Amino acid sequence: MEDRSARPAALAVDGNGALLRAATAAGHGTRVRELLANGWSDSARNDTELMLWAADYGAYQVILGRLDQHTTKPMLRIARAWVGLDPVAELKRRLGDPAAEVERQMVSVDFHGNAECVRVTSADRRWRQVQTAHLAIVTYIEELLGIGAPLDELLARALRDGDPDSVNWTQAWHAATNRHDTVATTRWAMGVLLDPDTRTRWFAAEVLHALAVGPAPCRDEVLALLRTRLAAESNADVLTRLITAFAEYHDLGLLPEIVAHAEHPHPVVRRQVAEELCSALMTSASVREGADLLAALAGDRDGRVRASAIRVLCTHAFDHPVTAQVITASRDDPDPQVRPEVLSALARGGDAAACAELARLADEAEPGSQLAMRAYDAEHWALRARH
């Protein structure tokens, strides 16, 4: 397989731009562009050169869902060879220039997470580049081959980057939560949740949350542990995941263990409390109290908290009188996260001016963004109001 990546360098771009640039230099630009634009392509699995290049480059988003039995094991060997290597040293070795300039940037690997894109460039502008998602590729292929790593090893892989948004973390989490013996995985995660390391507890909380969707093994035991951890957890990020997991395992209603954190000093926790108060709005016995709590959070000092509280009220209790009061009180809130929620609610109530303003904001936003979706919803409600 010819390597044609030692070509004149240019500035790197985020996300798929960096991938396309490297693929083009290696002779795979057209196919990779088609895959990224059109999603699934059954023919890609038969393109041996492309798939082997993807394993070497760390192109997780190209490999996912496109493995062929004839290339899977060679790809695993190629990706494994990168694990534990210093990417800068390896790229400089391949380029043949120990003095090459180094560039690093985080890139989005579609919706799967982030990876670091590393490029080295020589004085004569030759370059080599890699996306550090090899560990995710190894984990993914091992699972497909039925030789998945033990849970402790998956945890170690997640912690290798120490970044919960890393694709290496995400793939390790996905592998752990999709093991057949969910009881064993649950008990393992319950033990890990007591670890003194913050990131380790974070991973365990995410695993338990995922396992709650479906049969929720060991439900009563998990709830008992989560109650204890909700009262003891000191890290705000881990606490938000515990709140989410507890709400998922628990029946609908007002949950005192979650309400207890409504005045937490960190806004990310208060925001999660607002999000999970939706369960209080889904049962008649707790609607009033849940709405009152959300009304209080809708007046929070942090815009993210206010936006979440308003969104939950409008989604689950739009016709409740408390919701109307909150919308009226928030009508002139200038916060860029709150404003779309208020406009959306007003448009749903038939306010044509709010619908027009929301559409204008959406035109200025990224296509497909949450704001654009809000404008679409607003137009729907405005149309209904006219008819």
C-alpha positions as CSV (number, residue, x, y, z in Angstrom):
1,M,0.0,0.0,0.0
2,E,1.6,3.2,-1.2
3,D,1.9,6.0,1.3
4,R,1.5,9.4,-0.3
5,S,1.0,11.6,2.7
6,A,4.4,13.4,2.4
7,R,2.9,16.4,0.5
8,P,3.0,20.2,0.8
9,A,1.4,21.3,4.1
10,A,-1.4,23.7,4.8
11,L,-3.3,24.8,7.9
12,A,-5.2,22.0,9.6
13,V,-9.0,22.3,9.8
14,D,-11.3,20.9,12.5
15,G,-13.4,17.7,12.3
16,N,-13.7,16.0,9.0
17,G,-11.7,18.6,7.2
18,A,-8.5,17.3,8.7
19,L,-9.5,13.7,7.9
20,L,-10.3,14.7,4.3
21,R,-7.0,16.4,3.8
22,A,-5.1,13.4,5.0
23,A,-7.3,11.0,3.0
24,T,-6.8,13.1,-0.2
25,A,-3.0,13.0,0.3
26,A,-3.1,9.3,0.7
27,G,-5.3,8.8,-2.5
28,H,-8.6,8.1,-0.7
29,G,-10.1,11.6,-0.7
30,T,-13.0,10.9,-3.1
31,R,-14.2,7.8,-1.3
32,V,-13.9,9.3,2.2
33,R,-15.7,12.4,1.1
34,E,-18.5,10.1,-0.2
35,L,-18.7,8.2,3.0
36,L,-18.8,11.3,5.2
37,A,-21.5,12.8,3.0
38,N,-23.7,9.8,2.5
39,G,-23.2,7.7,5.6
40,W,-23.3,4.0,5.1
41,S,-21.5,2.5,2.0
42,D,-21.4,-1.3,1.8
43,S,-18.7,-1.1,-0.9
44,A,-16.3,0.6,1.4
45,R,-15.7,-2.6,3.3
46,N,-14.3,-4.1,0.2
47,D,-11.8,-1.3,-0.4
48,T,-8.9,-2.9,1.3
49,E,-6.4,-0.1,0.8
50,L,-8.9,2.4,2.3
51,M,-9.6,0.4,5.3
52,L,-6.0,-0.4,6.1
53,W,-5.1,3.3,5.7
54,A,-8.0,4.2,8.0
55,A,-6.7,1.9,10.7
56,D,-3.2,3.4,10.4
57,Y,-4.5,7.0,10.4
58,G,-6.9,6.4,13.3
59,A,-10.0,7.2,11.1
60,Y,-12.6,5.7,13.5
61,Q,-15.4,7.4,11.7
62,V,-14.5,5.6,8.5
63,I,-14.1,2.2,10.0
64,L,-17.3,2.2,12.2
65,G,-19.8,-0.2,10.7
66,R,-17.8,-1.0,7.6
67,L,-15.5,-3.9,8.7
68,D,-15.0,-6.9,6.4
69,Q,-13.8,-10.3,7.6
70,H,-10.8,-10.2,5.3
71,T,-9.4,-7.0,6.6
72,T,-10.5,-7.0,10.3
73,K,-7.5,-8.7,11.7
74,P,-4.9,-6.8,9.7
75,M,-6.6,-3.6,10.8
76,L,-6.5,-4.7,14.4
77,R,-2.8,-5.3,14.1
78,I,-2.2,-1.9,12.5
79,A,-4.2,0.0,15.1
80,R,-2.7,-1.9,18.0
81,A,0.8,-0.9,16.8
82,W,-0.1,2.7,17.5
83,V,-1.3,2.1,21.1
84,G,1.4,3.2,23.5
85,L,3.4,5.0,20.9
86,D,4.2,8.7,21.1
87,P,2.4,9.9,18.0
88,V,4.8,12.8,17.5
89,A,7.9,10.6,17.7
90,E,6.4,8.1,15.3
91,L,5.3,10.8,12.8
92,K,8.8,12.4,12.9
93,R,10.3,8.9,12.3
94,R,8.1,8.3,9.3
95,L,8.8,11.8,7.9
96,G,12.5,11.3,8.5
97,D,12.9,14.7,10.2
98,P,13.4,14.8,14.0
99,A,13.3,18.6,13.9
100,A,9.8,18.8,12.2
101,E,7.4,21.3,13.5
102,V,4.5,19.9,15.6
103,E,0.8,21.0,15.5
104,R,-1.9,19.5,17.7
105,Q,-5.6,20.2,17.8
106,M,-8.7,18.5,19.0
107,V,-11.1,17.4,16.3
108,S,-14.6,16.1,16.4
109,V,-15.0,12.5,15.3
110,D,-18.6,13.0,14.0
111,F,-20.9,12.4,16.9
112,H,-18.8,9.8,18.5
113,G,-16.5,12.0,20.5
114,N,-13.2,13.9,20.1
115,A,-9.7,12.9,19.2
116,E,-6.4,14.7,18.9
117,C,-5.2,15.4,15.4
118,V,-1.3,15.5,15.4
119,R,0.7,16.8,12.4
120,V,4.4,17.2,11.9
121,T,5.7,19.4,9.1
122,S,9.3,19.6,7.8
123,A,11.1,22.7,6.8
124,D,10.5,21.8,3.1
125,R,6.7,21.6,3.9
126,R,6.4,17.8,3.8
127,W,4.0,16.5,6.5
128,R,2.6,13.5,8.2
129,Q,-0.6,13.5,10.2
130,V,-2.6,11.1,12.4
131,Q,-5.8,11.1,14.4
132,T,-5.3,9.5,17.8
133,A,-8.4,7.2,17.9
134,H,-6.4,4.0,17.5
135,L,-7.4,2.7,20.9
136,A,-11.1,3.2,20.1
137,I,-10.5,1.2,16.9
138,V,-8.8,-1.6,18.8
139,T,-11.7,-1.7,21.3
140,Y,-14.3,-1.7,18.5
141,I,-12.7,-4.5,16.5
142,E,-12.0,-6.7,19.5
143,E,-15.6,-6.5,20.5
144,L,-16.7,-7.5,17.0
145,L,-14.3,-10.4,17.0
146,G,-15.5,-11.6,20.4
147,I,-12.2,-11.0,22.1
148,G,-13.2,-7.9,24.1
149,A,-11.0,-6.7,26.8
150,P,-11.9,-7.2,30.5
151,L,-13.9,-4.5,32.2
152,D,-10.8,-3.3,34.1
153,E,-8.9,-2.9,30.9
154,L,-11.8,-1.0,29.3
155,L,-11.7,1.4,32.2
156,A,-8.0,1.8,31.8
157,R,-8.5,2.6,28.1
158,A,-11.1,5.2,29.0
159,L,-8.7,6.8,31.4
160,R,-5.8,6.8,29.0
161,D,-6.9,10.2,27.6
162,G,-8.6,11.3,30.8
163,D,-11.2,13.0,28.6
164,P,-14.9,11.8,28.9
165,D,-15.4,13.4,25.5
166,S,-12.7,11.4,23.9
167,V,-13.7,8.7,21.3
168,N,-11.4,6.3,23.1
169,W,-13.4,6.9,26.3
170,T,-16.7,6.6,24.4
171,Q,-15.9,3.4,22.7
172,A,-14.7,1.8,26.0
173,W,-17.9,2.9,27.7
174,H,-20.0,1.5,24.8
175,A,-18.1,-1.8,24.9
176,A,-18.6,-2.1,28.7
177,T,-22.3,-1.4,28.6
178,N,-23.0,-3.9,25.7
179,R,-21.6,-6.9,27.4
180,H,-24.1,-9.8,27.6
181,D,-23.7,-10.3,31.3
182,T,-25.3,-7.1,32.5
183,V,-25.5,-8.2,36.1
184,A,-21.7,-8.8,36.2
185,T,-21.1,-5.4,34.6
186,T,-23.5,-3.7,37.0
187,R,-21.8,-5.2,40.0
188,W,-18.4,-4.2,38.6
189,A,-19.5,-0.6,38.1
190,M,-21.0,-0.4,41.6
191,G,-17.6,-1.3,43.0
192,V,-15.8,1.1,40.8
193,L,-18.2,3.9,41.8
194,L,-16.5,3.9,45.2
195,D,-13.0,4.6,43.7
196,P,-11.2,7.6,45.1
197,D,-10.3,8.8,41.5
198,T,-12.8,11.3,40.1
199,R,-12.6,10.1,36.4
200,T,-13.0,6.5,37.5
201,R,-16.2,7.3,39.3
202,W,-17.3,9.3,36.3
203,F,-16.9,6.3,34.0
204,A,-18.7,4.0,36.5
205,A,-21.6,6.4,36.8
206,E,-22.0,6.6,33.0
207,V,-22.0,2.8,32.8
208,L,-24.7,2.5,35.4
209,H,-26.8,5.1,33.7
210,A,-26.6,3.2,30.4
211,L,-27.5,-0.1,32.1
212,A,-30.6,1.5,33.6
213,V,-32.1,1.8,30.1
214,G,-33.8,-1.6,29.7
215,P,-33.9,-4.4,32.3
216,A,-31.9,-2.4,34.9
217,P,-30.2,-5.3,36.7
218,C,-29.7,-5.1,40.5
219,R,-32.1,-2.1,40.5
220,D,-32.7,-1.9,44.3
221,E,-29.0,-2.4,45.1
222,V,-28.0,0.3,42.6
223,L,-30.6,2.7,43.9
224,A,-29.3,2.2,47.5
225,L,-25.7,2.8,46.3
226,L,-26.7,5.9,44.3
227,R,-28.5,7.4,47.3
228,T,-25.3,7.1,49.3
229,R,-23.2,8.5,46.6
230,L,-25.6,11.4,45.9
231,A,-25.1,12.5,49.5
232,A,-21.3,12.0,49.4
233,E,-20.1,13.0,46.0
234,S,-18.0,16.1,45.9
235,N,-17.2,16.5,42.2
236,A,-19.9,18.4,40.3
237,D,-19.4,16.5,37.0
238,V,-19.7,13.1,38.6
239,L,-22.7,14.3,40.7
240,T,-24.6,15.3,37.5
241,R,-24.1,11.8,36.2
242,L,-25.3,10.3,39.5
243,I,-28.4,12.4,39.4
244,T,-29.1,11.3,35.8
245,A,-28.6,7.6,36.7
246,F,-30.7,7.8,39.9
247,A,-33.6,9.3,37.9
248,E,-33.3,6.6,35.3
249,Y,-33.4,3.8,37.8
250,H,-36.2,5.3,39.9
251,D,-39.9,5.5,39.3
252,L,-41.5,8.7,38.1
253,G,-42.3,11.4,40.7
254,L,-40.6,14.0,42.8
255,L,-37.2,12.6,44.0
256,P,-36.0,14.2,47.3
257,E,-32.5,12.9,46.7
258,I,-32.3,15.0,43.5
259,V,-34.2,18.0,44.8
260,A,-31.6,18.2,47.6
261,H,-29.1,19.5,45.0
262,A,-31.4,22.3,43.6
263,E,-29.2,24.9,45.4
264,H,-25.9,23.3,44.7
265,P,-23.1,26.0,44.2
266,H,-22.2,24.6,40.7
267,P,-24.6,25.5,37.9
268,V,-24.0,22.3,36.0
269,V,-25.6,20.4,39.0
270,R,-28.5,22.8,39.3
271,R,-29.1,22.5,35.6
272,Q,-29.2,18.7,35.8
273,V,-31.7,18.9,38.7
274,A,-33.9,21.0,36.4
275,E,-33.6,18.4,33.6
276,E,-34.5,15.5,35.9
277,L,-37.5,17.4,37.5
278,C,-39.4,16.3,34.3
279,S,-40.2,13.1,36.2
280,A,-42.1,15.1,38.8
281,L,-44.2,16.6,36.0
282,M,-45.2,13.2,34.7
283,T,-47.3,12.2,37.7
284,S,-50.3,14.2,38.9
285,A,-49.3,13.8,42.5
286,S,-46.1,15.8,42.1
287,V,-46.9,18.2,39.2
288,R,-47.5,21.3,41.4
289,E,-44.4,20.8,43.5
290,G,-42.3,20.0,40.5
291,A,-43.5,23.1,38.7
292,D,-42.8,25.3,41.6
293,L,-39.3,24.0,41.9
294,L,-38.7,24.6,38.2
295,A,-40.1,28.1,38.5
296,A,-37.5,28.8,41.2
297,L,-34.8,27.4,38.9
298,A,-36.1,29.5,36.1
299,G,-35.0,32.5,38.1
300,D,-31.5,31.1,38.7
301,R,-28.5,33.4,38.3
302,D,-27.0,31.1,35.6
303,G,-28.6,31.3,32.1
304,R,-28.0,27.6,31.4
305,V,-30.0,26.7,34.5
306,R,-32.8,29.1,33.6
307,A,-33.0,27.8,30.0
308,S,-33.2,24.1,31.1
309,A,-35.9,24.9,33.7
310,I,-38.0,26.8,31.1
311,R,-37.5,24.0,28.5
312,V,-38.6,21.3,30.9
313,L,-41.7,23.3,32.0
314,C,-42.7,24.0,28.4
315,T,-42.1,20.4,27.3
316,H,-44.0,18.6,30.1
317,A,-46.4,21.2,31.6
318,F,-47.0,23.8,28.9
319,D,-50.6,24.4,30.0
320,H,-49.8,24.6,33.7
321,P,-50.4,28.1,35.2
322,V,-46.9,28.2,36.7
323,T,-45.4,27.8,33.2
324,A,-47.3,30.8,32.0
325,Q,-46.1,32.8,34.9
326,V,-42.5,31.8,34.2
327,I,-42.7,32.7,30.5
328,T,-44.2,36.1,31.4
329,A,-41.5,36.7,33.9
330,S,-38.7,35.6,31.5
331,R,-40.1,37.5,28.5
332,D,-37.3,40.1,28.5
333,D,-34.5,37.8,29.6
334,P,-31.6,38.7,27.2
335,D,-29.5,35.6,27.9
336,P,-28.7,33.9,24.6
337,Q,-29.6,30.5,25.9
338,V,-32.8,31.6,27.6
339,R,-34.1,33.8,24.8
340,P,-34.8,30.9,22.3
341,E,-36.7,28.9,25.0
342,V,-38.9,31.9,25.8
343,L,-39.5,32.7,22.1
344,S,-40.3,29.1,21.4
345,A,-42.9,29.1,24.2
346,L,-44.4,32.4,23.1
347,A,-44.6,31.1,19.5
348,R,-46.3,28.0,20.7
349,G,-48.9,30.2,22.3
350,G,-49.5,31.9,18.9
351,D,-47.2,34.9,19.2
352,A,-46.3,35.8,15.6
353,A,-43.7,38.3,16.6
354,A,-41.9,35.7,18.7
355,C,-42.0,33.2,15.8
356,A,-40.5,35.8,13.5
357,E,-37.7,36.7,16.0
358,L,-36.9,33.0,16.5
359,A,-36.7,32.4,12.8
360,R,-34.3,35.3,12.5
361,L,-32.1,34.0,15.2
362,A,-32.2,30.5,13.5
363,D,-31.0,32.1,10.3
364,E,-27.9,33.3,12.1
365,A,-27.2,30.0,13.7
366,E,-25.5,26.9,12.4
367,P,-27.7,24.7,10.1
368,G,-29.1,21.8,12.1
369,S,-28.4,23.5,15.4
370,Q,-30.8,23.3,18.4
371,L,-31.8,26.9,17.7
372,A,-32.7,26.0,14.1
373,M,-34.9,23.1,15.5
374,R,-36.6,25.6,17.8
375,A,-37.5,27.8,14.9
376,Y,-39.0,24.8,13.0
377,D,-41.1,24.0,16.1
378,A,-42.2,27.6,16.4
379,E,-43.3,27.7,12.8
380,H,-45.3,24.5,13.5
381,W,-47.1,26.0,16.5
382,A,-47.7,29.3,14.8
383,L,-49.3,27.4,11.9
384,R,-51.5,25.5,14.2
385,A,-52.6,28.7,16.0
386,R,-53.6,30.3,12.7
387,H,-55.8,27.3,11.9
